[in-house]
Amino acid sequence: MTTKSLKIEGMTCTACSKAVERVTKKLDGVIESSVNFATEKLTINYDEAKITLPDIQVAVEKAGYKAIVESTNKTFKIEGMSCSACSKAIERVTKKLDGVIESNVNYATEKLTISYEPSKVRISDIKKAVEKAGYKIVMGETTVDVDKDRKEKEIKLLWKKFIISVTFTIPLLIISMGHMVAEKFGYHLPSFIDPMSSPKFFAIMQLILVVPVMIAGNRFFRVGFKSLVRRSPNMDTLIAMGTSAAFLYGIFAIVQIFGGDVDYAYDLYFESAAVIITLITLGKYLESVTKGKTSEAIKKLMGLAPKTAIIIRDGKEVEMPIEEVEVGDVIVVRPGEKMPVDGEVVEGITAVDEAMITGESMPVEKTIGDKIIGASINKNGSIKYKATRVGKDTALAQIIKLVEDAQGSKAPIAKMADIISGYFVPVVMGLALISSISWYMSGETAIFALTIFISVLVIACPCALGLATPTAIMVGTGKGAEYGVLIKSGVALETAHKIKTIVFDKTGTITEGKPKVTDIIVTNSVSEEYLLQLAASAEKGSEHPLGEAIVIDASEKEIELKTPDFFKAIPGHGIEVKIDGKNVLLGNRKLMTERDISLENLEETSNDLARQGKTPMYIAIDAKIAGIIAVADTVKESSKKAIEKLHEMGIEVAMITGDNKITAKAIAAQVGIDKILAEVLPEDKANEVKKLQAAGKKVAMVGDGINDAPALAQADIGIAIGSGTDVAIESADIVLMRSDLRDVATAIELSKKTITNIKQNLFWAFGYNTLGIPVAMGILYVFNGPLLSPIIAATAMSFSSVSVLLNALRLKGFKPVK
């Protein structure tokens, strides 16, 4: 039996809670169900053999409510991983914990992202499970400095180990193989290192030289054998088994030499163990260096914020760490300094460079009441501003979190690699044993069989496989952030390149979203000034861009506004108000038609205005048409170029708007839109997207992330355009920090480049192992070809990972075509 606590959304009274109880109690397998209306929680006890949690959630949803598993999402830094098999082992042990909903480990970023129920599992339980699997969770918040220091220490340690290894491996190679090279050229080595003259000294010297190398590579043995005991073998296990086999056989050979069988001096395998450890340590060093380069984008973002802030405290200026700044503090910023946190100007005028956040190259003028974005640069004036968002709530922190989440996420294309990685190491161990035993039984020597065993183990390490996808996603999302394109997940990154139709919202997306009054047409019953006064008074509290334009126009003409006695908004149509005892209707043609108001001779005038790309707003007084106020929203400079670029990419472009068809056609003609969806109410935008999807198209929706939230969520890819507000970030898959539509093409181009890079990486990783393992097993030898040396196998394995990383780093050269 299982007991779960679910959060119920959508309840309005106790009758709702009873309804949820009723539908859940009817489910086969549910033993007890209780809903607490006050806490909005469903506590349900059920038999997992008969019913699953998703079944319960579907039943609640059918009843008109939503059942959500209350969970916490955490990201932890993991130490001790050496390949993708390690990441699978951590996922496996954490997913087994009761209360863990989802667990993902990104080998490239070395991070565990876990979703769990705090009521059932604690962080200490997760930590114990990870430690039991042989790895370590690094507790505490990792800042850019701490992470950088840790990475630098790791790189220095690997380099130190490599230097120690190579120092002893070179003389070991000279001693072990020098006699063969010398004989080939007709020379002889000194007798004390000649296997024929001094076999005992020859063998002991090799043992003395290999031991420091084995000690330098102790981590391979410590972690590898521990993982084998826990039945979660990884790359370290393969290395440990291969080099241990070579070392132990060398010990056996020394015993035989001292027992009188000096022929074993030619069968020592110490140099193979030493070279394998040396080369793989070098490979790990190069891997660490290149992995550090893949995450440079996030480090740059984290490094943007200043470390200190000057605040006013008790009338004095006090410098303090940025972590101690609180909401409400007044901050002083002088020319050339960075803004520590988000806020609002309370004193002074300046120009602010926001390029690092929004991508806008021109400084933005700021005066009292204007918003400040943390990490932007104050250019030419001293200001004081009040902190409104600090710490994790600032725009920069949200961007960093967004990029980190994206870099830690997995693209669907990675699933195959993950599945294979989980089974890969045990299969390789089996193949190594089978092939070596088979060769031995076929009449080959023990040395030959050992060579096969070591070569298969060493060449098949799945590092390249584990790095193929996450490294490309890290570089791709980081590069996107550099150009103001925030891609929220690996799924979004992969899907974007498949888009065939893009739907743009008109107002504020294709157009500037700052319309102006262009024409005022009146009937004989009223004057232009009075009509504008009524319209502006009616729209005074409106947030609609067209209403704001009318209010601004009246303000500029210094017309005194009246206070309405009654106000009613009619979504998708307009508004109804009562001013000076008069009933005033202000809205589109639909509103006039519904209220049976004749447009008289203004209909043709309205059509002319619409054909010019202007939006006519009708005003009726006491059920009689009084005039039209026309408002025009100018098209953004970038819109036409962006749509041309999308057409070049073979993408169909549609525009969705609540405007009438004539106005919509005028705007569409200016920018080259293929398909017009006009007179669409806000709530119907998602349905229009559904219709396009029903035709089998992958659809992207581009909007402001507020009015268009349902459509953004419905689309295969939701793209929010603007300054990255909370709502935009929440509702969209991709957030464009600049109001430049050309960034839509940039997002799709980046997706194509990244997915191509991932496919190249996977092809190399799979191809390398597919070809490498049979060669190591001796397939070429069967056809009188060469036998693969373990040393060559180690070289190939080490540089396979580095090649994948270097290929991913090629994405750093990506530049959007403007």
C-alpha positions in Angstrom: 0.0 0.0 0.0 1.1 3.5 -0.8 0.0 6.8 0.8 0.4 10.1 -1.2 -0.3 13.7 -0.5 -1.4 15.7 -3.5 -2.0 19.4 -3.9 -5.5 20.1 -5.5 -5.9 23.1 -7.6 -9.3 24.6 -8.7 -11.4 24.0 -5.6 -13.7 26.9 -4.6 -15.8 25.4 -1.8 -16.3 22.2 0.3 -18.5 20.8 -2.4 -15.4 20.7 -4.6 -13.5 18.8 -2.0 -16.3 16.3 -1.7 -16.4 15.9 -5.4 -12.6 15.0 -5.5 -13.1 12.5 -2.7 -16.1 10.9 -4.5 -14.3 10.4 -7.8 -11.1 9.1 -6.2 -12.9 6.7 -3.8 -14.6 5.1 -6.9 -11.3 4.1 -8.4 -10.4 0.4 -8.2 -7.4 0.1 -5.8 -8.1 3.2 -3.7 -8.5 2.3 -0.1 -9.0 5.7 1.5 -9.3 9.2 0.2 -9.6 12.4 2.2 -9.5 16.1 1.0 -8.7 19.0 3.3 -10.3 22.1 1.7 -8.4 24.5 4.0 -5.0 23.1 3.0 -6.1 22.1 -0.5 -4.6 18.7 0.0 -5.7 15.2 -1.0 -4.4 12.4 1.2 -4.9 9.1 -0.7 -4.0 5.5 0.2 -4.0 3.0 -2.7 -2.7 -0.3 -3.9 0.1 0.3 -6.5 -0.6 -3.1 -8.0 -4.1 -2.0 -9.1 -3.8 1.7 -9.8 -1.0 4.2 -10.5 -0.5 7.8 -9.4 -1.1 9.1 -13.0 -4.5 7.3 -13.1 -5.5 9.1 -9.9 -4.4 12.5 -11.4 -6.4 11.8 -14.6 -9.5 11.0 -12.6 -9.2 14.3 -10.6 -8.6 16.2 -13.8 -11.8 14.7 -15.4 -13.7 16.0 -12.3 -12.5 19.5 -13.2 -9.6 19.9 -10.8 -5.8 19.3 -10.9 -3.8 17.0 -8.7 -0.2 17.9 -8.3 2.5 16.0 -6.5 4.1 18.5 -4.1 7.8 18.3 -4.9 11.0 20.2 -4.4 13.6 20.6 -7.2 17.3 20.7 -6.3 20.5 20.7 -8.2 23.7 19.3 -6.6 27.3 19.2 -7.7 28.7 15.6 -7.9 32.3 14.6 -7.4 33.9 11.4 -8.4 32.3 10.6 -11.8 34.5 9.3 -14.5 32.1 8.4 -17.4 28.5 8.2 -18.3 28.1 4.9 -16.6 28.8 6.8 -13.3 26.0 9.2 -14.1 23.6 6.3 -14.8 24.6 4.6 -11.5 23.7 7.8 -9.5 20.4 8.2 -11.4 19.6 4.5 -10.6 20.3 4.7 -6.8 18.5 8.0 -6.3 15.4 7.0 -8.4 15.0 4.0 -6.0 14.5 6.3 -3.0 10.8 6.5 -2.0 9.7 10.0 -2.7 12.0 10.8 -5.6 10.0 11.7 -8.6 12.7 12.4 -11.2 16.5 12.2 -11.2 18.8 13.4 -13.9 22.6 13.5 -13.9 24.5 15.5 -16.5 28.0 14.1 -16.8 29.4 17.1 -18.6 28.3 19.6 -16.0 28.7 17.1 -13.1 25.3 18.0 -11.7 22.4 16.0 -10.3 19.0 17.6 -10.8 16.5 15.9 -8.6 12.7 16.3 -8.0 11.5 14.8 -4.7 8.7 14.9 -2.1 10.2 16.6 1.1 7.7 14.8 3.2 9.1 11.4 2.2 12.8 11.9 1.5 15.4 14.3 2.9 18.5 15.8 1.3 20.5 13.7 3.8 18.9 10.5 2.4 19.8 11.6 -1.2 23.4 12.4 0.0 23.7 8.9 1.7 22.5 7.1 -1.4 24.9 8.9 -3.7 27.8 8.3 -1.2 26.9 4.6 -1.0 27.2 4.4 -4.8 30.8 5.7 -4.4 30.3 9.4 -5.3 30.0 12.6 -3.3 27.5 15.5 -3.2 29.1 18.9 -2.8 26.9 20.8 -0.4 26.4 24.5 -0.3 25.9 27.1 -3.1 28.6 26.9 -5.7 29.6 30.4 -6.8 31.6 31.0 -9.9 34.8 31.6 -7.8 34.4 28.4 -5.8 33.6 26.3 -8.9 36.5 27.8 -10.7 38.9 27.1 -7.8 37.6 23.5 -7.6 38.1 23.0 -11.3 41.6 24.5 -11.3 42.6 22.3 -8.4 41.3 19.2 -10.3 43.2 20.2 -13.5 46.4 20.8 -11.5 46.1 17.5 -9.7 45.6 15.6 -13.0 48.6 17.4 -14.5 50.7 16.5 -11.5 49.7 12.9 -11.7 50.4 12.9 -15.4 54.0 14.3 -14.9 54.7 11.6 -12.2 53.3 8.9 -14.5 55.3 10.0 -17.6 58.5 10.5 -15.5 58.5 6.8 -14.6 56.8 5.5 -17.8 59.5 6.7 -20.2 62.4 4.9 -18.5 60.1 1.9 -18.1 59.4 1.9 -21.9 63.2 2.2 -22.6 64.0 -0.7 -20.4 61.1 -3.0 -21.5 61.3 -2.3 -25.2 64.7 -0.9 -25.7 66.4 -4.2 -26.3 64.0 -4.9 -29.2 64.7 -1.5 -30.9 68.4 -1.8 -30.3 68.6 -5.3 -31.8 66.7 -4.1 -34.9 69.4 -1.6 -35.6 72.3 -3.9 -34.6 73.0 -2.4 -31.2 73.1 -3.8 -27.7 71.8 -2.3 -24.4 74.0 -2.3 -21.3 74.0 -5.8 -19.8 72.2 -4.8 -16.5 69.0 -4.0 -18.5 69.3 -6.8 -21.0 66.6 -9.6 -20.5 69.1 -12.3 -21.6 72.1 -11.1 -19.5 70.3 -9.9 -16.3 66.6 -11.2 -16.4 66.1 -10.7 -12.7 67.4 -7.1 -12.6 65.5 -6.4 -15.8 62.2 -7.6 -14.2 62.8 -5.9 -10.8 63.7 -2.5 -12.4 60.4 -2.6 -14.3 58.4 -3.4 -11.2 60.1 -0.5 -9.3 59.3 1.9 -12.1 55.6 0.8 -12.6 54.7 1.0 -8.9 54.8 4.9 -8.7 52.6 5.0 -11.9 50.1 2.6 -10.3 50.1 4.8 -7.1 49.5 8.0 -9.2 46.6 6.2 -10.9 45.2 4.9 -7.6 41.9 6.5 -8.2 41.1 4.2 -11.1 41.6 1.2 -8.8 39.9 2.7 -5.7 36.8 3.8 -7.6 36.8 1.0 -10.2 36.8 -2.0 -7.9 34.4 -0.3 -5.4 32.0 0.2 -8.3 32.4 -3.4 -9.4 31.6 -4.6 -5.9 28.5 -2.5 -5.9 27.5 -4.0 -9.3 27.7 -0.6 -11.0 30.9 -1.0 -13.1 32.1 2.1 -14.9 35.1 3.4 -16.9 37.4 3.2 -13.9 36.4 -0.5 -13.5 37.5 -1.2 -17.1 40.9 0.6 -16.6 41.4 -1.0 -13.1 40.7 -4.5 -14.5 42.9 -4.1 -17.6 45.9 -2.6 -15.8 45.6 -4.9 -12.8 45.6 -7.9 -15.1 48.8 -6.6 -16.7 50.4 -5.9 -13.4 49.5 -9.2 -11.8 50.7 -11.1 -14.8 54.0 -9.2 -14.5 54.2 -10.3 -10.8 53.5 -13.9 -11.8 56.3 -13.6 -14.5 58.8 -12.3 -11.9 58.0 -15.3 -9.7 58.7 -17.6 -12.6 62.0 -15.8 -13.5 63.2 -16.1 -9.9 62.1 -19.8 -10.1 64.5 -20.3 -13.0 62.3 -19.8 -16.0 64.0 -16.8 -17.5 62.0 -16.9 -20.7 59.3 -15.0 -18.8 61.5 -11.9 -19.0 60.1 -11.4 -22.5 56.5 -11.8 -21.2 56.4 -8.9 -18.7 53.5 -6.5 -19.2 54.3 -3.7 -16.8 54.9 -1.2 -19.6 51.3 -1.7 -20.9 49.8 -0.9 -17.4 52.0 2.2 -17.0 51.3 3.5 -20.5 47.6 2.9 -20.2 47.4 4.9 -16.9 49.7 7.7 -18.2 47.7 8.1 -21.5 44.3 8.0 -19.7 45.5 10.5 -17.1 46.6 12.8 -20.0 43.2 12.2 -21.6 41.4 13.1 -18.4 43.5 16.3 -18.0 42.7 17.4 -21.6 39.0 16.5 -21.0 38.9 18.7 -17.8 40.5 21.6 -19.6 38.1 21.4 -22.6 35.1 20.7 -20.3 35.9 24.0 -18.5 35.7 25.8 -21.8 32.2 24.5 -22.6 30.8 26.3 -19.5 32.5 29.6 -20.1 29.1 31.3 -21.0 27.7 30.6 -17.6 30.9 31.8 -15.9 30.8 35.0 -17.9 27.2 35.6 -16.8 28.0 34.9 -13.2 31.0 37.2 -13.4 28.8 40.2 -14.5 27.4 41.0 -11.1 29.6 43.3 -8.9 30.9 41.9 -5.6 29.9 45.0 -3.5 27.3 47.8 -3.3 27.3 51.2 -1.8 24.1 51.8 0.1 22.7 54.7 2.2 22.5 53.8 5.9 21.7 56.4 8.6 22.4 59.1 6.0 25.9 57.7 5.3 27.3 55.8 2.3 28.3 52.3 3.4 30.0 49.7 1.2 28.9 46.1 1.8 29.0 42.7 0.1 26.2 42.3 -2.6 24.8 39.3 -0.6 23.9 41.7 2.3 21.8 44.1 0.1 18.1 43.9 1.0 14.9 44.9 -0.8 14.2 48.6 0.0 17.9 49.6 0.4 18.9 52.8 -1.5 22.0 52.2 -3.6 24.4 54.8 -4.9 26.0 54.2 -8.3 28.5 56.5 -9.9 29.5 56.8 -13.6 31.3 53.7 -14.8 30.1 51.4 -12.0 27.9 48.4 -12.3 24.3 48.3 -10.9 24.5 45.7 -8.1 20.9 44.5 -8.1 17.5 45.3 -9.8 15.7 48.4 -8.7 13.9 51.7 -9.4 15.6 55.1 -9.7 14.7 57.5 -6.9 17.2 60.3 -7.6 19.3 61.5 -10.6 19.4 61.0 -14.4 21.8 58.8 -16.3 22.3 56.6 -19.4 22.7 52.9 -18.7 24.4 50.3 -20.9 22.2 47.1 -20.7 24.0 45.3 -23.6 25.2 42.4 -21.4 21.7 41.6 -20.3 19.3 42.7 -23.2 21.8 42.9 -26.1 20.8 46.4 -26.8 23.9 48.3 -28.0 22.6 51.8 -27.3 22.6 53.1 -23.7 19.1 53.6 -22.3 18.2 56.9 -20.5 17.0 56.5 -16.9 15.3 59.0 -14.7 13.2 58.8 -11.5 10.7 55.9 -11.6 12.6 54.0 -14.3 13.6 50.3 -13.8 17.2 49.3 -13.3 18.6 45.9 -14.3 21.3 44.5 -12.1 24.8 44.1 -13.7 24.1 46.9 -16.3 26.7 49.7 -16.4 26.0 53.3 -15.3 27.5 55.4 -18.1 27.5 59.1 -17.3 25.5 60.2 -14.3 25.3 59.5 -10.5 22.0 58.0 -9.4 20.4 56.6 -6.4 18.0 53.7 -6.8 15.9 51.6 -4.5 16.5 47.8 -4.6 13.4 45.9 -5.7 14.9 42.5 -6.4 18.0 41.0 -4.8 19.9 37.7 -4.8 18.1 34.9 -6.7 15.2 37.2 -7.7 17.3 39.5 -9.9 16.9 39.4 -13.7 20.6 38.3 -14.0 20.1 35.5 -11.4 17.0 34.3 -13.3 18.9 34.3 -16.6 21.8 32.3 -15.0 19.3 29.8 -13.5 17.6 29.5 -16.9 20.9 28.8 -18.7 22.0 26.4 -15.9 18.7 24.4 -16.1 19.0 24.2 -19.9 22.6 23.0 -19.7 21.6 20.4 -17.1 18.6 19.1 -19.1 18.6 16.3 -21.5 17.5 16.4 -25.2 15.4 13.5 -26.5 18.3 12.6 -28.8 20.4 11.7 -25.7 18.0 9.0 -24.6 19.5 6.3 -26.8 23.0 7.2 -25.6 21.8 7.0 -22.0 20.2 3.6 -22.4 23.3 2.2 -24.1 25.7 3.7 -21.5 23.7 1.9 -18.7 24.4 -1.5 -20.2 27.7 -0.8 -22.0 30.3 -1.5 -19.3 29.0 -4.9 -18.2 28.6 -6.0 -21.9 32.3 -4.9 -22.6 33.5 -6.9 -19.6 31.7 -9.9 -20.9 33.1 -9.4 -24.4 36.6 -9.1 -23.0 36.3 -12.3 -21.1 34.7 -14.3 -23.9 37.2 -13.1 -26.6 40.3 -13.7 -24.4 39.1 -17.2 -23.3 38.1 -18.1 -26.9 41.6 -17.1 -28.3 43.3 -19.1 -25.5 41.1 -22.2 -26.1 41.9 -21.9 -29.9 45.5 -22.5 -29.1 46.9 -19.0 -28.6 49.2 -18.2 -25.7 48.2 -16.8 -22.4 50.0 -13.6 -23.3 48.0 -13.3 -26.5 44.7 -13.8 -24.6 45.8 -11.3 -22.0 46.5 -8.7 -24.7 43.0 -9.2 -26.1 41.5 -9.0 -22.6 43.2 -5.7 -21.8 42.7 -4.1 -25.2 38.9 -4.7 -25.2 38.6 -3.3 -21.7 40.6 -0.2 -22.4 39.3 0.7 -25.8 35.7 0.5 -24.9 35.4 3.1 -22.1 32.1 5.0 -22.8 33.4 8.5 -22.0 32.8 9.9 -25.5 29.3 8.6 -25.4 28.5 10.4 -22.2 30.0 13.7 -23.4 28.5 13.7 -26.9 25.1 15.4 -26.1 25.6 17.4 -22.9 28.7 19.2 -24.1 27.0 20.4 -27.3 23.9 21.5 -25.3 26.1 23.4 -22.9 27.9 25.3 -25.6 24.8 25.8 -27.7 22.7 27.2 -24.8 25.6 29.3 -23.6 26.1 30.7 -27.1 22.4 31.5 -27.3 22.6 33.4 -24.0 25.5 35.4 -25.4 23.2 36.7 -28.2 20.2 37.2 -25.9 18.5 34.0 -26.9 17.6 32.0 -23.7 16.8 28.4 -24.5 15.1 26.8 -21.5 15.8 23.1 -22.1 17.4 20.5 -24.3 14.0 19.5 -25.6 13.4 23.1 -26.8 16.8 23.2 -28.4 16.2 20.0 -30.3 12.6 20.8 -31.4 13.3 24.3 -32.6 15.1 23.2 -35.8 12.0 21.1 -36.8 9.7 24.1 -36.9 7.9 24.6 -40.2 5.4 27.3 -39.3 5.9 30.4 -37.0 2.9 32.3 -35.8 3.7 35.9 -34.7 1.5 38.0 -32.5 1.1 41.4 -34.1 1.0 44.0 -31.4 4.4 44.5 -29.7 5.9 41.6 -31.7 5.8 42.5 -35.4 4.9 46.1 -34.4 6.5 48.4 -31.8 3.4 48.0 -29.5 3.4 51.8 -29.0 0.5 53.0 -31.3 -0.3 56.6 -31.9 -3.5 58.4 -32.7 -3.4 59.3 -36.4 -7.0 60.4 -37.3 -10.1 61.6 -35.6 -13.3 61.5 -37.7 -16.6 62.9 -36.2 -20.2 63.1 -37.2 -22.1 66.4 -37.0 -23.2 65.6 -33.5 -19.8 66.2 -31.7 -16.5 68.0 -32.0 -13.1 66.3 -32.4 -12.0 67.6 -29.0 -15.1 66.4 -27.2 -14.9 62.9 -28.9 -11.2 62.6 -27.9 -12.1 63.8 -24.3 -14.8 61.1 -24.0 -12.6 58.4 -25.5 -9.6 59.3 -23.3 -11.7 59.5 -20.2 -13.2 56.1 -20.9 -9.7 54.6 -21.5 -8.0 56.4 -18.6 -7.5 53.2 -16.5 -6.9 50.9 -19.5 -3.8 48.9 -20.0 -4.6 48.2 -23.7 -2.0 49.8 -26.0 -4.7 51.4 -28.2 -6.4 52.9 -25.2 -3.1 54.2 -23.9 -2.5 55.8 -27.2 -5.7 57.8 -27.0 -5.0 58.9 -23.4 -1.5 60.0 -24.4 -2.8 62.0 -27.3 -5.4 63.8 -25.1 -2.7 64.5 -22.6 -0.4 66.0 -25.2 -3.3 68.2 -26.4 -3.9 69.2 -22.7 -7.5 68.0 -22.7 -9.0 67.6 -19.2 -10.3 64.1 -18.6 -13.6 63.3 -16.8 -14.2 60.5 -14.4 -16.6 57.7 -15.6 -19.6 56.8 -13.4 -19.6 53.3 -14.8 -17.0 51.1 -16.5 -17.2 47.7 -18.1 -14.6 45.9 -20.2 -15.9 43.7 -23.0 -13.0 41.3 -23.9 -12.2 41.2 -27.6 -14.7 44.0 -28.3 -14.0 47.1 -26.4 -15.5 49.0 -23.3 -18.7 50.4 -22.1 -18.8 53.5 -19.8 -21.1 56.2 -18.5 -19.7 59.8 -18.6 -21.7 63.0 -18.0 -24.9 60.9 -18.0 -24.1 59.6 -21.5 -23.7 55.9 -22.3 -20.5 55.6 -24.3 -19.3 52.5 -26.3 -15.7 52.4 -27.5 -14.5 49.5 -29.5 -14.3 47.5 -32.8 -17.0 46.8 -35.4 -18.1 43.6 -33.7 -19.2 45.7 -30.7 -21.2 48.1 -32.8 -22.8 45.2 -34.7 -23.8 43.4 -31.5 -25.4 46.6 -30.1 -27.2 47.2 -33.4 -25.5 50.6 -34.0 -25.5 51.7 -37.6 -22.1 53.0 -38.9 -23.9 55.2 -41.4 -21.5 56.9 -43.8 -18.4 56.1 -41.6 -18.1 52.5 -42.9 -16.2 53.4 -46.1 -13.9 55.8 -44.1 -13.2 53.0 -41.7 -12.2 50.7 -44.5 -9.9 53.3 -46.0 -8.1 53.7 -42.7 -7.8 50.0 -42.3 -6.3 49.6 -45.7 -3.6 52.1 -44.6 -2.7 49.7 -41.7 -4.5 51.8 -39.1 -6.9 50.4 -36.5 -10.3 52.3 -36.4 -12.0 52.5 -33.0 -15.6 53.4 -33.1 -17.3 55.7 -30.5 -21.0 55.6 -30.0 -22.9 58.0 -27.7 -26.3 56.9 -26.4 -26.6 54.1 -29.0 -25.7 56.4 -31.9 -22.4 56.4 -33.8 -20.4 59.6 -33.0 -17.1 59.1 -34.8 -13.9 57.1 -35.3 -10.5 57.5 -33.7 -7.8 55.8 -35.8 -4.7 54.4 -34.2 -1.6 53.1 -36.0 1.1 50.9 -34.6 4.4 51.2 -36.5 6.2 48.1 -37.8 9.6 47.3 -36.2 12.6 47.8 -38.4 13.7 44.3 -37.8 10.4 42.6 -38.6 10.7 42.6 -42.5 14.3 41.4 -42.4 13.5 38.7 -39.8 10.6 37.3 -41.9 12.8 37.4 -45.1 15.4 35.3 -43.2 12.7 32.8 -42.1 11.4 32.5 -45.7 15.0 31.7 -46.8 15.0 29.0 -44.2 11.9 27.5 -45.8 9.6 28.5 -42.9 6.0 29.6 -43.3 5.1 32.8 -41.4 1.7 33.5 -40.0 0.4 36.6 -38.1 -2.3 36.4 -35.4 -4.2 39.5 -34.2 -7.5 40.7 -32.8 -7.5 43.5 -35.5 -9.9 43.4 -38.4 -8.8 41.7 -41.6 -8.2 44.8 -43.6 -5.8 46.3 -41.0 -4.1 42.9 -40.6 -3.6 42.6 -44.4 -2.0 46.1 -44.5 0.5 45.2 -41.8 1.1 41.7 -43.3 1.8 43.3 -46.7 4.5 45.6 -45.2 6.5 42.7 -43.8 5.7 39.8 -46.1 3.5 37.6 -44.0 2.2 34.3 -45.7 -0.9 33.7 -43.6 -3.2 36.1 -41.7 -5.3 35.1 -38.7 -7.3 38.2 -38.0 -10.1 39.1 -35.5 -9.0 36.4 -33.1 -9.9 36.8 -29.5 -7.1 36.3 -26.9 -8.7 33.1 -25.6 -8.9 31.7 -29.2 -5.2 32.1 -30.1 -4.3 28.7 -28.7 -7.1 27.1 -30.8 -5.6 28.7 -34.0 -2.3 27.2 -33.1 -4.0 23.8 -32.6 -5.5 24.0 -36.1 -2.1 24.5 -37.6 -0.7 21.5 -35.6 -3.7 19.4 -36.7 -2.4 19.9 -40.3 0.7 18.0 -39.2 3.0 21.1 -38.8 5.5 21.8 -36.1 4.4 25.2 -34.9 6.2 28.0 -33.0 4.3 30.8 -31.4 6.0 34.2 -30.9 4.4 36.6 -28.4 5.0 38.8 -25.4 4.5 36.0 -22.9 1.6 37.6 -21.1 -1.5 37.9 -23.3 -0.3 35.0 -25.4 0.6 32.6 -22.6 -2.0 29.9 -23.6 -0.9 30.0 -27.3 2.8 29.9 -26.2 2.1 26.8 -24.1 0.1 25.1 -26.9 2.7 25.6 -29.6 5.5 23.0 -30.1 7.9 25.9 -29.2 6.7 29.0 -27.4 9.0 32.0 -28.0 8.5 35.0 -25.6 9.9 38.3 -27.0 10.8 41.1 -24.6 13.0 41.7 -21.6 12.6 38.3 -20.0 9.9 39.0 -17.5 8.8 36.3 -15.0 5.6 35.5 -17.0 7.5 35.3 -20.3 10.1 32.9 -18.7 7.3 30.8 -17.2 5.2 30.4 -20.3 7.8 30.1 -23.1 10.4 27.5 -24.2 12.7 30.2 -25.6 13.0 33.8 -24.3 14.4 36.5 -26.5 15.9 39.2 -24.4 15.8 41.8 -27.1 12.7 42.9 -29.0 14.3 41.9 -32.3 12.5 39.3 -34.4 15.8 38.4 -36.1 16.6 36.5 -32.9 13.8 34.0 -33.8 15.9 32.9 -36.8 19.0 32.9 -34.6 17.3 30.5 -32.2 16.3 28.1 -35.1 19.8 28.4 -36.7 21.5 27.7 -33.3 19.2 24.6 -32.8 20.2 23.3 -36.3 23.9 23.8 -35.6 23.7 22.2 -32.1 21.7 19.1 -33.2 24.1 18.6 -36.2 27.0 18.8 -33.7 25.3 16.3 -31.4 24.7 13.9 -34.3 28.4 14.2 -35.3 29.4 13.5 -31.7 27.2 10.5 -31.3 28.3 9.2 -34.7 31.9 9.5 -33.6 31.2 8.0 -30.2 29.1 5.0 -31.5 31.3 4.6 -34.5 34.5 4.5 -32.4 33.2 1.8 -30.1 31.5 -0.2 -32.9 34.8 -0.3 -34.8 37.2 -0.3 -31.9 35.8 -3.3 -29.9 35.9 -5.9 -32.8 39.5 -4.7 -33.7 40.5 -5.1 -30.0 38.9 -8.6 -30.0 41.3 -9.6 -32.8 39.0 -9.5 -35.9 41.9 -8.2 -38.0 44.2 -10.9 -36.7 41.8 -13.5 -38.0 42.5 -12.2 -41.5 46.3 -12.0 -41.0 46.1 -8.4 -39.9 47.7 -6.8 -36.8 46.8 -7.4 -33.2 45.7 -4.2 -31.4 48.2 -3.2 -28.7 46.7 -2.1 -25.3 48.9 1.0 -25.6 47.2 2.0 -28.9 43.8 1.2 -27.4 44.5 3.5 -24.4 45.6 6.3 -26.8 42.5 5.9 -29.0 40.2 5.8 -25.9 41.7 8.9 -24.3 41.5 11.0 -27.5 38.0 9.9 -28.4 36.6 12.0 -25.5 38.8 14.9 -26.3 37.8 14.9 -29.9 34.1 15.0 -29.0 34.7 17.9 -26.7 36.7 19.8 -29.3 33.9 19.2 -31.8 31.4 20.6 -29.4 33.6 23.7 -28.8 33.4 24.4 -32.6 29.9 25.8 -31.7 31.6 28.7 -29.9 32.3 30.1 -33.4 28.5 30.4 -34.1 27.4 33.8 -35.3 23.9 34.7 -36.2 23.3 36.0 -39.7 21.6 39.4 -39.5 
